[in-house]
Amino acid sequence: MSTRQSPLHPARRRAVQALAATGAATLLLVGCGSSGSSDKGSSSPEGSSSAATTAASGAPAADAAGGKRTVKDATGTAVEIPAEPKRIVTLTQEDLDAVLALGLKPAGITNGQGLNEPPAYLKDKVQGIPVVGNLLQPVMDKVIAAKPDLILAGDMQDQQVLKQLREITPATVVTMAPTDDWKLSFRGIGNAVNKLDQANKVIADYDAKAVKAGGELGENKGKAVSIVRWNPTGPSWMEKKQFASGVALDMGLTRPQAQDKDGNAHTPALSLEKINEIDGDWLFLSTLTDDGKAALKDVQSKPAYQELNAVKNNHTVTVDGSVWSTRGGPLAADVVIEDISKALAAK
């Protein structure tokens, strides 16, 4: 049975249980159109949901006096939000990644997954932005100080916390459900900030970049890549629909036979007896905690690890777990493409 790839605390575990049957496609459903944004959706990407099509087809103009729009969030809840939000607070790094990719500067952010600071790959883009807490663990006084007119709450399902957030601003949107891939969530966030057209363009540019990068891998084109997070209790490989795996597949790479399984999570930690499941033509390794780093360092001296073909061929690559092990976003996807290209194109 698979486990969620990103939760490190009870809030995210509750998200999996509470949202298993829902999706962020509902976030793309617009009840009232916006007042005069050139980024309001005008076309629907191929393969998008019917809700996305509803958003993209346009909707009645918003109340001119209030400048409000209504969207349904990832739980199906209708939320009234500003037509042009100015002070956005993000509670996950996926929300932060999305907002930054759309050219917006949030008014408040949370620390990265497993970190006590913003994620390193976004650090230069968030200088001076107040940190209002840890991942999905906002400090309410700090959220209030940020004066948000829109809160992007990731996959938050702690109802007490949501109630407190909605007392700060009713425009609090749950942006992710467990079965959503990053592109679907990103389109939903794009619609919530009234930039759906821009979000669609960002995804189209990413798709083109992934195909181009995959075509430049030389003899490594189409190779089987194993993508593994090392936990204190052992390695977990990523299922095919998990974020970093999806990027690799978009580049035309494949997954090892043992990892050729649908799903968007990590497997339970494997014992040394099953360590062969993490083998592949290439092995990408990440950790999220100091204990995970220590466990990886310890196993690297053991025969079972040293007998892996990827290890014997010097085809192991250490990558940033706070990027590769997340739910993902456009800026994180760029990092994964660059990491893969750097490792494989040079060989």
Secondary structure, DSSP 8 states (H G I E B T S, - for coil): --B-SS--SHHHHHHHHHHTT--GGGGG-EEE--SS-TTS--S--TT--HHHHHHHT------TTT-EEEEE-TTS-EEEEESS-SSEEESSHHHHHHHHHTT---SBB---TT-SSS-GGGGGGSTT--B-EETTEE-HHHHHHT--SEEE-TT---HHHHHHHHHH-S-EE----TT--HHHHHHHHHHHTT-HHHHHHHHHHHHHHHHHHHTT-GGGTT-BEEEEEEETTEEEEB-TTSHHHHHHHHTT-B--GGG----SSB-----GGGGGGG-SSEEEEE-SSHHHHHHHHHHTTSHHHHTSHHHHTT-EEE--HHHHTSS--HHHHHHHHHHHHHHHTT-
